[in-house]
Amino acid sequence: MANLNDTIVAPATNIATQAIALIRISGDDAFAITNQLLKKPVPLTKGVFVRKLYDNNALVDEVVLTTFVNPQSFTGENVVEIACHGGILNTNRIIKLILNQGARMAMKGEFSQRSFLNGKIDLIQAEGINDLIHATNDLALKIGIDNMSGANNQAIVELKANLMDIISRIQVSIDYPDYDDIEGSSISDLTKLLVLIEQQVTKLVIRSKMANKSVEGIKTAIVGQTNVGKSSILNTLLNEDKAIVTDIPGTTRDIVEGQISLGNVTLNLVDTAGIRQTDDVVESLGIQKSKSLINKADLVLFVVTKDNLNDEENTEIFKLLSHKPHILIVNKSELLSKEELKMIISKYPEAIFTSAINYQIDELILKIQNMYINEEILASNELILININQIALIEKVQEKIQQSLQAIQNFMPIDIVNVDLYEAWNFLNELIGEQYDEEIIDNIFRKYCLGK
């Protein structure tokens, strides 16, 4: 592990040919190191300064310096941010000069890690920063902003306080058994309090799991017979030629994947091999894989045309989809007569119609959005966790509280109840980072971007 007392530097923007690049320095020597490159030093104060950077007496660049004095900075340390002219050579040259003055390159996520260790943010806020940076849809963006700001994190603090109150009441009854009339410490009172806490935690788990699914991506398989336009629909959704599209049956022999954001939901799309009878060994393997993906998918886009809607192979697919969320897509709608359109609607009122060749898939997009929109989550001002590790921790809290409730309702010894409650409380501490393993913390922050 690197020394977290070192003064560190990293580009806060990508190193590329661009108008402006931002370089961040953090640590006790941030001002001293910067001033070694200036003819006119910046004072140890918060401010914005225009200065010329020098390599000995050679002018390097004219820059804008934004300075922060500990603890009034993101990291809680002295920080200098250098806005220089962009460009790979120029940015790298300035970073090298800073390194030569005694700084070291920051590790991924080290600025955020220092912010956490210096008490500027908790772990939920830290994960919120990462969620914001890597957001793939509007919902992820909203949750990232909310969690980064700490707006809703008070819920965990209150949950901890309420849990500790129950633990304390139980502990008093254990330590002082003669005092059996302490207000709020009866089995009935404790049960009511635990039920309320269990309900809070369960709602958080449900909200978080729903949001996680929309953020991480709905596993979506596009299935159907050969030559119905599955690959065309994939390409139209992705707005790129991801799959090869031809009129030859069996062109897609393997699995083609892509990801698309539709407002508040992300789809992880898989275009499967066309399902049909074939003697081709490779294609047969692809068809078997397609049927397997139907079982694994969260959503199936079942593509048909007017010519094969009711044939034997599609009947088989309908059976596979009987208990699976799916959308029936009648593609090549440009070939349908008015009579054919009415007939299909009368028999399959849930069907939607697309013409992928003409890029007409708006009805499909709207259908997907309506299936996965959740107004409660979008309008919620309550805490939502979308990181899988955070959700796992809050599920452990839920499990321990449910175990304690079951124990108290089964008239188990009261000290047994407290064991589970203590474990739940410790899991909450772990969630916000009030207790942690240094190696785990290192791993959490190493998934961040360099310079953040």
KEVEXTOR-796111 format. One line per field, with one value per residue (C-alpha): residue in one letter; z, x, y; residue number from 0. Coordinates in Angstrom, 3 decimals, m for minus. Layout:
residues N
resn c(A/...) .
w c(Z/...) .
u c(X/...) .
v c(Y/...) .
resi c(NUM/...) .
END
This chain:
residues 452
resn c(M/A/N/L/N/D/T/I/V/A/P/A/T/N/I/A/T/Q/A/I/A/L/I/R/I/S/G/D/D/A/F/A/I/T/N/Q/L/L/K/K/P/V/P/L/T/K/G/V/F/V/R/K/L/Y/D/N/N/A/L/V/D/E/V/V/L/T/T/F/V/N/P/Q/S/F/T/G/E/N/V/V/E/I/A/C/H/G/G/I/L/N/T/N/R/I/I/K/L/I/L/N/Q/G/A/R/M/A/M/K/G/E/F/S/Q/R/S/F/L/N/G/K/I/D/L/I/Q/A/E/G/I/N/D/L/I/H/A/T/N/D/L/A/L/K/I/G/I/D/N/M/S/G/A/N/N/Q/A/I/V/E/L/K/A/N/L/M/D/I/I/S/R/I/Q/V/S/I/D/Y/P/D/Y/D/D/I/E/G/S/S/I/S/D/L/T/K/L/L/V/L/I/E/Q/Q/V/T/K/L/V/I/R/S/K/M/A/N/K/S/V/E/G/I/K/T/A/I/V/G/Q/T/N/V/G/K/S/S/I/L/N/T/L/L/N/E/D/K/A/I/V/T/D/I/P/G/T/T/R/D/I/V/E/G/Q/I/S/L/G/N/V/T/L/N/L/V/D/T/A/G/I/R/Q/T/D/D/V/V/E/S/L/G/I/Q/K/S/K/S/L/I/N/K/A/D/L/V/L/F/V/V/T/K/D/N/L/N/D/E/E/N/T/E/I/F/K/L/L/S/H/K/P/H/I/L/I/V/N/K/S/E/L/L/S/K/E/E/L/K/M/I/I/S/K/Y/P/E/A/I/F/T/S/A/I/N/Y/Q/I/D/E/L/I/L/K/I/Q/N/M/Y/I/N/E/E/I/L/A/S/N/E/L/I/L/I/N/I/N/Q/I/A/L/I/E/K/V/Q/E/K/I/Q/Q/S/L/Q/A/I/Q/N/F/M/P/I/D/I/V/N/V/D/L/Y/E/A/W/N/F/L/N/E/L/I/G/E/Q/Y/D/E/E/I/I/D/N/I/F/R/K/Y/C/L/G/K) .
w c(0.000/m0.931/1.758/2.057/3.531/0.234/m1.933/m5.052/m8.570/m11.443/m14.481/m13.548/m17.244/m20.025/m21.479/m25.041/m27.633/m26.148/m25.198/m21.432/m19.213/m15.426/m13.169/m9.463/m6.664/m3.083/0.098/2.638/0.043/m2.723/m2.430/m1.954/m5.000/m7.174/m6.113/m7.245/m10.801/m10.441/m10.442/m8.397/m5.623/m4.697/m1.035/1.314/0.939/m0.993/m4.314/m8.082/m9.599/m13.106/m13.275/m15.688/m15.171/m15.674/m16.089/m14.516/m16.632/m19.654/m19.953/m20.035/m20.015/m18.689/m16.347/m13.936/m10.410/m8.077/m4.514/m1.423/2.119/4.393/5.611/3.165/0.101/m1.438/0.010/3.288/2.383/0.691/m2.967/m6.067/m9.359/m12.484/m15.553/m18.356/m22.131/m23.284/m25.377/m24.635/m24.637/m22.649/m19.960/m19.521/m19.338/m16.498/m14.597/m14.984/m13.588/m10.554/m10.030/m10.191/m7.321/m5.002/m5.699/m6.750/m9.196/m7.531/m7.689/m9.128/m6.756/m4.310/m4.124/m3.169/m0.795/1.032/1.175/2.861/5.268/6.225/7.047/4.141/2.666/3.779/1.704/0.299/m0.967/m2.353/m4.249/m5.406/m7.044/m8.906/m9.880/m11.224/m13.318/m14.796/m15.130/m18.223/m17.929/m16.298/m13.250/m12.509/m12.903/m10.393/m7.817/m8.259/m7.652/m4.634/m2.998/m3.814/m2.150/0.949/0.713/1.688/3.673/6.961/6.674/7.581/10.483/11.843/11.292/13.270/16.091/16.312/16.281/18.995/21.102/20.989/21.694/24.703/26.099/25.802/27.354/30.337/30.904/30.747/33.104/35.527/35.473/38.558/36.592/34.420/34.105/31.977/29.592/26.071/27.038/27.149/24.573/22.926/22.724/21.373/18.785/17.515/17.195/15.397/12.982/12.037/11.446/9.450/7.242/6.619/5.660/3.458/1.541/1.010/m0.296/m2.693/m4.000/m4.446/m6.252/m8.649/m9.391/m9.727/m12.418/m14.451/m13.981/m14.545/m17.526/m18.314/m19.926/m23.154/m25.739/m29.270/m30.514/m33.453/m36.628/m39.294/m41.581/m39.492/m38.917/m35.453/m36.422/m38.122/m34.916/m32.895/m35.263/m35.301/m31.493/m31.228/m34.188/m35.571/m37.744/m34.918/m36.599/m40.215/m41.966/m45.115/m46.689/m46.277/m43.516/m40.739/m41.113/m37.329/m36.243/m32.818/m30.253/m30.979/m28.001/m27.391/m24.748/m25.089/m22.670/m23.006/m20.580/m17.155/m18.183/m19.777/m21.955/m22.396/m25.807/m27.225/m30.828/m31.038/m33.902/m35.786/m34.492/m37.301/m38.350/m39.862/m40.665/m40.193/m37.043/m36.149/m36.706/m34.663/m31.708/m32.086/m32.048/m28.882/m27.301/m28.277/m26.496/m23.412/m23.455/m23.426/m19.984/m18.694/m20.068/m17.983/m21.095/m24.487/m27.683/m29.780/m33.433/m36.026/m39.407/m40.835/m42.760/m39.835/m36.869/m36.407/m37.667/m35.646/m34.652/m33.325/m31.385/m29.648/m28.819/m27.420/m25.009/m23.891/m23.199/m21.306/m17.936/m19.177/m19.576/m23.330/m26.128/m29.304/m32.239/m35.673/m37.914/m41.604/m40.894/m44.150/m45.939/m43.993/m45.550/m43.412/m43.226/m42.110/m39.489/m38.047/m37.995/m36.084/m33.570/m32.940/m32.194/m30.512/m28.948/m27.021/m30.222/m31.361/m34.968/m36.326/m39.665/m38.814/m42.425/m42.293/m38.745/m37.382/m33.860/m31.721/m30.585/m29.331/m27.398/m25.761/m24.794/m23.101/m21.263/m19.985/m18.783/m16.675/m15.662/m11.917/m10.864/m7.187/m7.705/m10.003/m7.581/m4.468/m2.149/m0.098/m0.113/m3.013/m3.330/m6.766/m6.010/m5.722/m2.669/m0.871/m1.623/m0.290/2.968/3.467/2.761/5.590/7.840/6.781/7.488/10.982/11.945/10.696/12.722/15.842/15.289/14.914/18.071/20.166/18.861/19.736/23.292/22.881/25.568/25.104/24.872/21.750/20.178/20.885/19.147/15.805/16.403/17.107/13.838/11.947/13.522/12.498/8.908/8.865/10.092/7.275/4.758/5.506/6.328/10.052/10.409/7.601/6.541/4.903/2.105/1.292/1.227/m1.173/m3.464/m3.369/m4.533/m7.130/m9.446/m9.738/m12.519/m12.239/m10.867/m8.830) .
u c(0.000/1.302/1.920/m1.264/0.765/2.575/1.693/0.069/m0.650/m2.791/m4.626/m8.258/m9.185/m8.187/m4.773/m5.702/m5.538/m8.041/m8.353/m7.907/m6.511/m6.858/m4.104/m4.790/m2.196/m3.138/m1.091/0.856/3.416/0.939/1.630/5.405/5.717/3.626/5.589/8.831/7.492/6.453/8.319/5.482/4.401/0.756/m0.104/m1.327/m4.953/m8.067/m8.230/m7.840/m4.576/m3.195/0.482/3.245/4.837/8.580/11.045/14.025/13.943/12.143/8.475/6.242/2.671/0.376/m2.121/m4.986/m4.379/m7.302/m6.099/m7.723/m6.332/m6.959/m9.467/m11.584/m11.037/m12.442/m9.655/m9.402/m5.776/m4.010/m5.023/m3.837/m5.655/m3.805/m5.877/m3.306/m3.543/m4.522/m2.395/m0.667/2.892/2.109/0.038/2.590/5.435/3.755/2.970/6.624/7.800/5.524/6.834/10.401/9.586/8.681/5.086/4.149/1.477/m1.845/m3.359/m6.837/m9.400/m6.791/m8.212/m11.637/m9.990/m8.240/m11.538/m13.131/m10.231/m10.251/m13.963/m15.122/m17.390/m18.746/m18.657/m22.161/m21.086/m17.875/m19.814/m22.209/m19.282/m18.323/m21.947/m22.238/m19.076/m20.151/m23.893/m25.449/m28.953/m30.930/m31.894/m28.262/m27.391/m30.082/m29.050/m25.364/m26.020/m28.270/m25.799/m22.738/m24.327/m25.227/m28.785/m30.404/m27.619/m29.099/m31.455/m28.594/m27.502/m31.076/m31.379/m28.178/m29.426/m32.790/m31.080/m28.641/m31.568/m33.156/m29.796/m29.309/m32.769/m32.170/m28.709/m30.137/m32.693/m29.865/m27.553/m30.306/m32.934/m34.654/m35.668/m38.319/m40.501/m38.178/m40.350/m40.399/m38.489/m41.317/m41.379/m44.369/m42.645/m39.404/m41.309/m43.134/m39.863/m38.145/m41.060/m40.773/m37.020/m37.496/m40.051/m37.652/m34.809/m37.035/m38.279/m34.659/m33.746/m36.731/m36.062/m32.386/m32.868/m35.387/m33.059/m30.026/m31.792/m32.607/m29.123/m27.005/m29.116/m32.046/m30.693/m32.692/m32.683/m33.928/m35.302/m37.252/m36.930/m34.367/m34.858/m37.512/m35.292/m33.804/m30.405/m32.026/m33.936/m30.716/m28.862/m31.720/m31.883/m28.127/m28.020/m25.026/m24.257/m23.439/m24.880/m24.546/m27.892/m28.651/m31.577/m29.776/m31.342/m28.909/m26.563/m26.329/m24.684/m23.536/m24.514/m24.220/m24.402/m24.855/m26.037/m28.534/m29.911/m33.606/m34.029/m34.275/m33.554/m30.538/m30.860/m28.105/m29.175/m28.369/m29.242/m29.529/m29.254/m32.489/m34.498/m35.179/m34.513/m31.023/m28.353/m25.544/m23.640/m22.379/m25.772/m27.468/m25.212/m26.207/m29.902/m29.456/m27.681/m30.617/m33.107/m30.859/m30.710/m34.506/m34.460/m31.689/m33.025/m34.955/m36.841/m37.377/m38.116/m39.902/m39.730/m42.146/m43.567/m47.050/m45.877/m44.614/m46.619/m48.631/m46.276/m44.991/m41.607/m43.141/m45.712/m42.761/m41.250/m44.602/m44.507/m40.994/m42.185/m45.358/m43.907/m41.278/m41.597/m41.645/m42.770/m44.275/m42.867/m44.426/m41.645/m41.791/m45.039/m44.563/m45.714/m48.981/m52.321/m54.977/m56.925/m53.851/m53.061/m56.594/m56.500/m53.211/m54.364/m57.607/m55.709/m52.624/m53.713/m50.436/m48.324/m46.392/m45.448/m42.059/m40.420/m36.746/m35.692/m37.358/m36.031/m39.597/m39.240/m40.661/m43.552/m41.084/m39.011/m42.137/m43.332/m40.008/m39.920/m43.472/m42.627/m39.699/m40.567/m41.023/m42.452/m41.890/m38.136/m37.902/m39.797/m38.212/m36.215/m35.261/m31.925/m31.398/m28.316/m27.334/m23.908/m24.162/m21.861/m23.928/m27.118/m25.505/m24.658/m28.161/m29.568/m27.369/m28.842/m32.329/m31.529/m30.174/m33.141/m35.571/m33.709/m33.900/m37.637/m38.205/m36.191/m38.094/m41.456/m40.417/m39.569/m35.863/m33.511/m33.199/m29.391/m29.746/m31.818/m29.088/m26.413/m28.233/m28.944/m25.269/m24.344/m26.943/m25.534/m21.990/m23.124/m24.578/m21.213/m19.517/m21.996/m21.080/m17.439/m17.377/m15.583/m13.606/m10.680/m7.897/m7.439/m11.167/m11.093/m8.123/m10.059/m13.172/m11.322/m9.098/m12.099/m12.297/m10.885/m7.337/m7.533/m10.708) .
v c(0.000/3.451/6.067/8.135/11.007/11.574/14.544/13.119/14.335/13.082/14.435/15.103/15.097/12.728/13.430/14.297/17.045/19.483/23.121/22.741/19.983/19.842/18.529/17.966/18.011/17.011/16.774/18.793/19.958/20.865/24.616/24.230/21.955/24.270/27.341/25.679/26.075/29.733/33.035/34.558/32.119/31.584/32.264/29.542/30.534/29.596/31.408/31.520/32.769/33.256/32.307/31.303/27.895/27.524/24.679/26.474/29.663/28.180/29.168/26.075/27.416/30.115/28.491/29.105/27.787/27.059/26.549/25.017/24.897/21.918/20.952/22.994/20.830/17.665/15.516/17.428/18.283/21.188/21.024/22.874/22.378/23.488/24.336/24.256/24.225/20.767/18.488/15.217/16.574/19.704/17.957/15.168/17.680/19.607/16.387/15.314/18.661/18.210/14.661/15.979/18.350/15.450/14.465/10.937/9.760/9.121/5.673/5.193/6.632/7.912/11.442/10.026/7.552/10.395/12.291/9.250/8.679/12.372/12.243/14.427/11.728/8.347/5.165/5.680/9.104/7.611/4.943/7.671/9.491/6.334/5.659/9.210/8.864/5.527/6.237/4.619/6.076/8.896/6.827/5.945/9.633/10.678/8.065/8.892/12.605/11.935/9.533/11.653/14.680/12.671/14.014/10.717/9.059/10.260/7.279/4.931/7.134/7.149/3.401/2.870/5.095/3.310/m0.081/0.963/2.222/m1.253/m2.930/m0.627/m1.376/m5.104/m4.791/m2.898/m5.676/m8.245/m6.339/m5.293/m8.055/m6.657/m3.556/m5.168/m2.091/0.086/2.060/0.592/m2.548/m5.076/m7.873/m6.212/m2.806/m4.273/m6.309/m3.219/m1.292/m4.169/m4.555/m0.868/m1.192/m4.407/m2.641/0.253/m2.070/m4.246/m1.195/m0.093/m3.565/m3.623/m0.090/m0.837/m4.142/m2.608/0.288/m1.990/m4.014/m0.897/0.557/m2.551/m3.527/m5.783/m8.964/m8.885/m11.678/m11.052/m14.377/m15.690/m17.651/m16.923/m13.931/m12.166/m9.100/m9.741/m8.352/m5.353/m4.569/m4.871/m2.551/m0.041/m0.003/0.451/2.826/0.954/m2.054/m4.436/m7.517/m8.609/m8.220/m10.251/m12.064/m15.409/m17.552/m18.462/m15.471/m14.961/m18.212/m17.050/m14.443/m10.711/m8.337/m4.617/m2.153/0.681/3.264/4.102/6.983/5.344/1.774/0.107/m2.988/m5.552/m6.817/m10.239/m11.100/m14.872/m17.324/m17.884/m20.829/m23.338/m26.913/m27.218/m29.818/m27.277/m28.356/m24.857/m23.266/m26.002/m25.143/m21.490/m22.429/m24.505/m21.528/m19.287/m21.531/m21.537/m17.726/m17.523/m19.174/m16.901/m13.594/m11.044/m9.929/m11.585/m9.678/m12.318/m11.296/m12.707/m11.723/m12.152/m15.231/m17.314/m16.005/m19.192/m21.907/m24.863/m23.405/m20.187/m22.202/m23.865/m20.457/m19.257/m22.235/m21.316/m17.754/m18.651/m17.581/m15.129/m11.318/m10.800/m8.518/m9.958/m7.956/m8.233/m6.966/m5.961/m4.147/m2.226/m5.413/m5.705/m4.834/m3.148/m6.410/m8.365/m5.731/m5.928/m9.725/m9.862/m7.222/m9.137/m12.356/m10.816/m7.497/m7.279/m7.335/m4.286/m3.559/m2.523/m1.900/m2.207/m1.726/1.706/2.420/2.430/0.994/3.832/1.654/m0.978/1.579/3.037/m0.443/m1.266/2.069/1.550/m1.962/m0.829/2.707/3.052/6.386/5.563/5.232/8.263/10.484/9.013/11.208/8.166/6.365/3.941/1.738/0.429/m1.014/m4.813/m4.924/m2.289/m4.209/m7.394/m5.596/m4.196/m7.676/m8.989/m6.281/m7.377/m11.031/m10.315/m8.135/m10.792/m13.416/m11.247/m10.694/m14.423/m15.083/m12.562/m13.819/m17.388/m16.275/m17.042/m15.667/m11.923/m12.031/m14.219/m11.447/m8.915/m11.012/m10.650/m6.967/m6.255/m7.968/m5.898/m2.722/m3.698/m4.305/m0.761/0.572/m1.314/0.118/3.731/2.958/3.614/0.289/m1.251/m3.393/m1.346/m3.888/m3.776/0.029/m0.078/m2.409/m0.220/2.879/1.181/0.764/4.576/6.731/8.075/11.613/11.002) .
resi c(0/1/2/3/4/5/6/7/8/9/10/11/12/13/14/15/16/17/18/19/20/21/22/23/24/25/26/27/28/29/30/31/32/33/34/35/36/37/38/39/40/41/42/43/44/45/46/47/48/49/50/51/52/53/54/55/56/57/58/59/60/61/62/63/64/65/66/67/68/69/70/71/72/73/74/75/76/77/78/79/80/81/82/83/84/85/86/87/88/89/90/91/92/93/94/95/96/97/98/99/100/101/102/103/104/105/106/107/108/109/110/111/112/113/114/115/116/117/118/119/120/121/122/123/124/125/126/127/128/129/130/131/132/133/134/135/136/137/138/139/140/141/142/143/144/145/146/147/148/149/150/151/152/153/154/155/156/157/158/159/160/161/162/163/164/165/166/167/168/169/170/171/172/173/174/175/176/177/178/179/180/181/182/183/184/185/186/187/188/189/190/191/192/193/194/195/196/197/198/199/200/201/202/203/204/205/206/207/208/209/210/211/212/213/214/215/216/217/218/219/220/221/222/223/224/225/226/227/228/229/230/231/232/233/234/235/236/237/238/239/240/241/242/243/244/245/246/247/248/249/250/251/252/253/254/255/256/257/258/259/260/261/262/263/264/265/266/267/268/269/270/271/272/273/274/275/276/277/278/279/280/281/282/283/284/285/286/287/288/289/290/291/292/293/294/295/296/297/298/299/300/301/302/303/304/305/306/307/308/309/310/311/312/313/314/315/316/317/318/319/320/321/322/323/324/325/326/327/328/329/330/331/332/333/334/335/336/337/338/339/340/341/342/343/344/345/346/347/348/349/350/351/352/353/354/355/356/357/358/359/360/361/362/363/364/365/366/367/368/369/370/371/372/373/374/375/376/377/378/379/380/381/382/383/384/385/386/387/388/389/390/391/392/393/394/395/396/397/398/399/400/401/402/403/404/405/406/407/408/409/410/411/412/413/414/415/416/417/418/419/420/421/422/423/424/425/426/427/428/429/430/431/432/433/434/435/436/437/438/439/440/441/442/443/444/445/446/447/448/449/450/451) .
END
